[in-house]
Amino acid sequence: MKPINYLEAVLSYKKGKESFKKKIWIVTKYPPHEILLKDTKTIQRLKEEVYGKNYKGIKSIIILEVLNSKIVGYENNSNE
């Protein structure tokens, strides 16, 4: 059974030529270094949160650091 984690992290993103940082929350079953590779639902939510629905440019985000992590539950079915 995989743990489900609640993370508070610092996210970096670019709009135009400027870079911004934002403190965000993430709920995921993946470890922090695999979120950008495997958790597509979370990445879509984060991109929509920082860019909005109508942004037409390139949407790139980077998780800079995890401030804290807490296990909030466990996954019932592990199909992987």
C-alpha positions in Angstrom: 0.0 0.0 0.0 1.4 3.4 -1.1 1.0 6.3 1.3 -0.9 9.4 0.2 1.1 12.5 1.0 0.1 16.1 1.6 3.0 18.4 0.6 3.6 22.1 1.0 6.1 23.1 -1.7 7.6 26.1 -3.5 6.8 26.1 -7.2 8.7 28.1 -9.9 7.0 29.2 -13.2 7.6 31.6 -16.0 5.2 34.1 -17.6 6.7 35.8 -20.5 10.3 36.6 -19.6 9.7 36.8 -15.8 10.1 34.0 -13.3 7.8 33.7 -10.3 7.8 31.6 -7.1 4.6 30.5 -5.3 3.9 28.4 -2.3 1.5 25.6 -3.2 -0.1 22.4 -1.7 0.0 19.0 -3.4 -1.8 15.7 -2.5 -0.2 12.8 -4.2 0.7 9.1 -3.9 4.1 9.7 -5.7 7.4 10.7 -4.0 8.3 14.4 -4.6 10.9 13.6 -7.3 8.4 11.7 -9.4 5.4 14.1 -9.3 6.4 16.0 -12.5 6.9 12.7 -14.4 3.9 10.6 -13.3 1.1 12.6 -11.6 -0.6 14.2 -14.6 -3.7 15.2 -12.6 -1.8 17.2 -10.1 0.4 18.9 -12.7 -2.7 20.0 -14.7 -4.2 21.4 -11.5 -1.0 23.3 -10.7 -0.7 24.7 -14.2 -4.3 25.9 -14.1 -3.8 27.4 -10.7 -0.7 29.5 -11.7 -1.5 30.2 -15.4 -5.3 30.2 -15.6 -7.5 28.7 -18.3 -6.9 31.3 -21.0 -3.1 31.5 -21.0 -1.8 30.7 -24.5 2.0 30.6 -24.0 4.2 27.7 -22.9 3.3 26.4 -19.4 6.3 25.2 -17.6 6.6 24.6 -13.8 9.3 23.3 -11.5 9.0 22.1 -7.9 11.9 23.8 -6.2 11.6 22.4 -2.7 9.3 20.6 -0.4 8.7 22.6 2.8 6.9 19.8 4.7 5.2 16.5 4.1 2.5 14.6 6.0 1.0 11.2 5.3 -2.8 11.6 5.2 -3.8 8.1 4.2 -3.0 5.0 2.2 -4.0 3.8 -1.3 -6.4 0.9 -1.3 -5.7 -0.6 -4.7 -2.1 -0.6 -6.0 -2.4 -1.5 -9.7 1.2 -0.5 -10.6 
